[in-house]
């Protein structure tokens, strides 16, 4: 069991279905405010996607990330900022092979373009993030003809970019084979210690959200890593307890689950508060941002 727990709050993802929640933040101001509230509730890390303020669709625009981070920093609330680099990896294929591929919905770009906002914020200086994500494998993303593509060489390039920028990489693992390549990147010296690993369960069609699959991945984690796991929807809170029991940290937030209870929409802060209640009821303590910074060796 993990007695010293880092809470990550994933504020808003890229899925437009989230916008049906009245608490889903869309504008940079709303996203920053939700992140600040989550930090005050006990989240040491906030995981950030941004959206187009006019349409609510996902965005990759540096200006929106800049505004979110600026507002968080100016609030004087101590929280680690973790920016997604997952956008720009979707390929939608047609029914006739290359004749109608890429199909509508494709946003596929180079690994460097997926990380453009992080690169630009780090070059500018004041609003650089502490952490950024790297999706560690290719995945059939739900039913239909959409896949997320992250090849070994794209992952190597992404890990190298973040290492050179001095930004901690969060390695997002969606299936068991992803974890094998994480170990390969560690072996190649691309991932500074301690490796920060997020085990993402319940995403169709990645690793299922069940104890057997999670335990199998935990048993094959690289040594001395700092790991977290999460599950979607109604499994979010049971996964708080499950992750802690197996020695991990926890992630909650509207990116993964909209509800506080059946039919009751949650805010990000409420989900953090509920996770904190579970953690403390289990006899563990919630780490502050400063303590998480030490655990992750962010200096």
C-alpha positions as semicolon CSV with decimal commas, in nm:
position;residue;x (nm);y (nm);z (nm)
1;X;0,000;0,000;0,000
2;X;0,110;0,356;-0,071
3;X;0,086;0,569;0,242
4;X;0,192;0,898;0,077
5;X;-0,039;0,972;-0,216
6;X;-0,013;1,224;-0,498
7;X;-0,351;1,331;-0,640
8;X;-0,361;1,438;-1,005
9;X;-0,672;1,613;-1,133
10;X;-0,738;1,590;-1,509
11;X;-0,939;1,907;-1,560
12;X;-1,092;1,867;-1,906
13;X;-1,004;1,628;-2,188
14;X;-1,052;1,650;-2,563
15;X;-1,388;1,469;-2,584
16;X;-1,681;1,700;-2,665
17;X;-1,915;1,471;-2,467
18;X;-1,769;1,633;-2,155
19;X;-1,939;1,959;-2,246
20;X;-2,276;1,816;-2,144
21;X;-2,165;1,866;-1,784
22;X;-2,245;2,212;-1,645
23;X;-1,907;2,200;-1,469
24;X;-1,699;2,132;-1,782
25;X;-1,449;2,422;-1,816
26;X;-1,403;2,548;-2,173
27;X;-1,234;2,888;-2,178
28;X;-0,877;2,934;-2,048
29;X;-1,017;3,135;-1,757
30;X;-1,258;2,853;-1,665
31;X;-0,991;2,583;-1,701
32;X;-0,747;2,775;-1,482
33;X;-1,015;2,844;-1,219
34;X;-1,109;2,474;-1,209
35;X;-0,742;2,380;-1,174
36;X;-0,693;2,626;-0,888
37;X;-1,002;2,495;-0,708
38;X;-0,879;2,136;-0,754
39;X;-0,540;2,230;-0,610
40;X;-0,702;2,394;-0,310
41;X;-0,902;2,073;-0,258
42;X;-0,583;1,866;-0,246
43;X;-0,455;1,799;-0,599
44;X;-0,076;1,828;-0,620
45;X;-0,082;1,802;-1,001
46;X;-0,330;1,939;-1,255
47;X;-0,337;1,781;-1,600
48;X;-0,439;2,034;-1,864
49;X;-0,602;2,016;-2,206
50;X;-0,736;2,334;-2,366
51;X;-1,039;2,400;-2,581
52;X;-1,140;2,656;-2,839
53;X;-1,331;2,914;-2,631
54;X;-1,580;2,971;-2,913
55;X;-1,666;2,613;-3,010
56;X;-1,567;2,399;-2,710
57;X;-1,369;2,169;-2,941
58;X;-1,018;2,061;-2,841
59;X;-0,737;2,298;-2,930
60;X;-0,359;2,282;-2,967
61;X;-0,308;2,661;-2,958
62;X;-0,016;2,777;-2,747
63;X;-0,196;3,100;-2,659
64;X;-0,467;2,909;-2,472
65;X;-0,212;2,702;-2,279
66;X;-0,017;3,018;-2,200
67;X;-0,323;3,187;-2,056
68;X;-0,418;2,886;-1,845
69;X;-0,070;2,850;-1,696
70;X;-0,038;3,226;-1,644
71;X;-0,362;3,237;-1,447
72;X;-0,261;2,938;-1,235
73;X;0,079;3,088;-1,157
74;X;-0,064;3,429;-1,075
75;X;-0,309;3,272;-0,828
76;X;-0,012;3,190;-0,602
77;X;-0,157;2,841;-0,546
78;X;0,125;2,587;-0,544
79;X;0,041;2,310;-0,791
80;X;0,241;2,121;-1,053
81;X;0,122;2,188;-1,408
82;X;0,109;1,889;-1,642
83;X;0,029;1,974;-2,006
84;X;-0,102;1,716;-2,250
85;X;0,095;1,643;-2,566
86;X;-0,160;1,390;-2,684
87;X;-0,340;1,595;-2,946
88;X;-0,238;1,552;-3,310
89;X;-0,214;1,173;-3,311
90;X;-0,550;1,063;-3,453
91;X;-0,583;0,897;-3,792
92;X;-0,928;0,815;-3,929
93;X;-0,909;0,564;-4,212
94;X;-1,157;0,523;-4,495
95;X;-1,326;0,211;-4,625
96;X;-1,116;0,200;-4,942
97;X;-0,764;0,211;-4,802
98;X;-0,548;0,493;-4,935
99;X;-0,825;0,606;-5,170
100;X;-1,018;0,775;-4,888
101;X;-0,756;0,789;-4,613
102;X;-0,702;1,006;-4,417
103;X;-1,073;1,050;-4,356
104;X;-1,258;1,330;-4,175
105;X;-1,153;1,357;-3,812
106;X;-0,782;1,304;-3,874
107;X;-0,555;1,549;-3,693
108;X;-0,226;1,362;-3,737
109;X;0,089;1,576;-3,713
110;X;0,454;1,521;-3,629
111;X;0,567;1,455;-3,274
112;X;0,729;1,797;-3,257
113;X;0,401;1,965;-3,358
114;X;0,215;1,770;-3,089
115;X;0,454;1,930;-2,841
116;X;0,470;2,276;-2,998
117;X;0,295;2,449;-2,707
118;X;0,536;2,300;-2,453
119;X;0,839;2,389;-2,667
120;X;0,720;2,747;-2,709
121;X;0,631;2,798;-2,342
122;X;0,969;2,661;-2,236
123;X;1,149;2,893;-2,478
124;X;0,951;3,190;-2,347
125;X;1,030;3,100;-1,988
126;X;0,771;3,239;-1,743
127;X;0,496;2,982;-1,797
128;X;0,687;2,661;-1,863
129;X;0,516;2,347;-1,728
130;X;0,683;2,109;-1,484
131;X;0,538;1,800;-1,656
132;X;0,411;1,702;-2,002
133;X;0,263;1,378;-2,128
134;X;0,381;1,124;-2,383
135;X;0,132;0,867;-2,514
136;X;0,329;0,544;-2,521
137;X;0,172;0,343;-2,800
138;X;-0,069;0,309;-3,090
139;X;-0,428;0,223;-3,002
140;X;-0,758;0,150;-3,178
141;X;-0,954;0,433;-3,020
142;X;-1,310;0,313;-2,976
143;X;-1,532;0,158;-3,241
144;X;-1,508;0,256;-3,605
145;X;-1,200;0,356;-3,800
146;X;-1,015;0,590;-3,565
147;X;-0,672;0,508;-3,423
148;X;-0,423;0,700;-3,214
149;X;-0,077;0,657;-3,363
150;X;0,237;0,688;-3,153
151;X;0,520;0,487;-3,306
152;X;0,845;0,389;-3,130
153;X;1,044;0,657;-3,308
154;X;0,779;0,924;-3,238
155;X;0,798;0,828;-2,870
156;X;1,176;0,842;-2,870
157;X;1,166;1,187;-3,026
158;X;0,904;1,311;-2,777
159;X;1,097;1,178;-2,478
160;X;1,414;1,337;-2,610
161;X;1,247;1,675;-2,659
162;X;1,114;1,680;-2,302
163;X;1,444;1,561;-2,157
164;X;1,629;1,839;-2,338
165;X;1,372;2,099;-2,226
166;X;1,402;1,986;-1,864
167;X;1,031;1,899;-1,845
168;X;0,933;1,581;-1,662
169;X;0,769;1,331;-1,894
170;X;0,455;1,152;-1,776
171;X;0,447;0,824;-1,967
172;X;0,086;0,739;-2,046
173;X;0,041;0,363;-2,079
174;X;-0,278;0,239;-2,242
175;X;-0,193;-0,129;-2,285
176;X;0,060;-0,385;-2,170
177;X;0,282;-0,352;-2,476
178;X;0,313;0,021;-2,408
179;X;0,484;-0,062;-2,079
180;X;0,738;-0,279;-2,257
181;X;0,844;0,015;-2,470
182;X;0,860;0,243;-2,166
183;X;1,123;0,006;-2,029
184;X;1,306;0,021;-2,360
185;X;1,319;0,400;-2,350
186;X;1,450;0,388;-1,993
187;X;1,718;0,143;-2,110
188;X;1,812;0,384;-2,389
189;X;1,858;0,669;-2,141
190;X;1,565;0,875;-2,270
191;X;1,374;0,888;-1,939
192;X;1,541;1,059;-1,642
193;X;1,484;0,885;-1,308
194;X;1,245;0,842;-1,148
195;X;1,020;0,747;-1,437
196;X;0,669;0,890;-1,398
197;X;0,414;0,640;-1,532
198;X;0,037;0,674;-1,571
199;X;-0,153;0,345;-1,616
200;X;-0,468;0,437;-1,811
201;X;-0,740;0,170;-1,782
202;X;-1,086;0,125;-1,923
203;X;-1,034;0,320;-2,247
204;X;-1,178;0,128;-2,545
205;X;-0,983;-0,065;-2,666
206;X;-0,692;-0,043;-2,428
207;X;-0,627;-0,237;-2,111
208;X;-0,954;-0,313;-1,925
209;X;-1,029;-0,163;-1,586
210;X;-1,004;-0,479;-1,381
211;X;-0,777;-0,576;-1,095
212;X;-0,606;-0,861;-1,278
213;X;-0,485;-0,646;-1,564
214;X;-0,374;-0,365;-1,333
215;X;-0,185;-0,605;-1,108
216;X;-0,011;-0,760;-1,409
217;X;0,115;-0,418;-1,517
218;X;0,216;-0,318;-1,163
219;X;0,416;-0,639;-1,135
220;X;0,614;-0,547;-1,447
221;X;0,679;-0,180;-1,369
222;X;1,040;-0,064;-1,389
223;X;1,214;-0,021;-1,052
224;X;1,202;0,310;-0,863
225;X;0,928;0,461;-1,078
226;X;0,648;0,683;-0,949
227;X;0,322;0,550;-1,087
228;X;-0,045;0,639;-1,093
229;X;-0,349;0,467;-1,237
230;X;-0,702;0,571;-1,320
231;X;-1,022;0,425;-1,458
232;X;-1,318;0,586;-1,630
233;X;-1,669;0,683;-1,523
234;X;-1,816;0,489;-1,229
235;X;-1,485;0,307;-1,176
236;X;-1,297;0,629;-1,102
237;X;-1,341;0,622;-0,725
238;X;-1,300;0,245;-0,678
239;X;-0,972;0,289;-0,870
240;X;-0,855;0,545;-0,613
241;X;-0,859;0,271;-0,350
242;X;-0,729;0,004;-0,585
243;X;-0,433;0,210;-0,698
244;X;-0,332;0,296;-0,342
245;X;-0,356;-0,068;-0,230
246;X;-0,115;-0,171;-0,505
247;X;0,131;0,105;-0,415
248;X;0,033;0,377;-0,661
249;X;-0,100;0,730;-0,673
250;X;-0,438;0,849;-0,801
251;X;-0,595;1,054;-1,077
252;X;-0,947;1,191;-1,081
253;X;-1,120;1,471;-1,273
254;X;-1,375;1,551;-1,539
255;X;-1,156;1,422;-1,822
256;X;-1,233;1,070;-1,698
257;X;-1,563;1,096;-1,511
258;X;-1,845;1,352;-1,498
259;X;-2,036;1,231;-1,193
260;X;-2,011;1,261;-0,816
261;X;-2,281;0,997;-0,778
262;X;-2,542;0,847;-1,008
263;X;-2,700;1,132;-1,206
264;X;-2,521;1,404;-1,006
265;X;-2,267;1,608;-1,200
266;X;-1,939;1,678;-1,020
267;X;-1,691;1,961;-1,029
268;X;-1,322;1,882;-1,043
269;X;-1,276;2,006;-0,686
270;X;-1,556;1,778;-0,563
271;X;-1,391;1,477;-0,725
272;X;-1,060;1,565;-0,559
273;X;-1,235;1,606;-0,224
274;X;-1,402;1,265;-0,262
275;X;-1,070;1,104;-0,353
276;X;-0,907;1,270;-0,053
277;X;-1,176;1,129;0,175
278;X;-1,106;0,776;0,045
279;X;-0,729;0,820;0,078
280;X;-0,746;0,945;0,435
281;X;-1,005;0,683;0,535
282;X;-0,752;0,421;0,422
283;X;-0,495;0,566;0,662
284;X;-0,282;0,733;0,396
285;X;-0,196;1,101;0,361
286;X;-0,228;1,335;0,064
287;X;0,099;1,492;-0,050
288;X;0,125;1,863;-0,118
289;X;0,265;2,003;-0,440
290;X;0,597;2,066;-0,264
291;X;0,611;1,706;-0,143
292;X;0,517;1,574;-0,488
293;X;0,793;1,790;-0,636
294;X;1,043;1,617;-0,407
295;X;0,905;1,269;-0,485
296;X;0,939;1,336;-0,860
297;X;1,281;1,501;-0,815
298;X;1,172;1,823;-0,984
299;X;1,437;2,075;-0,889
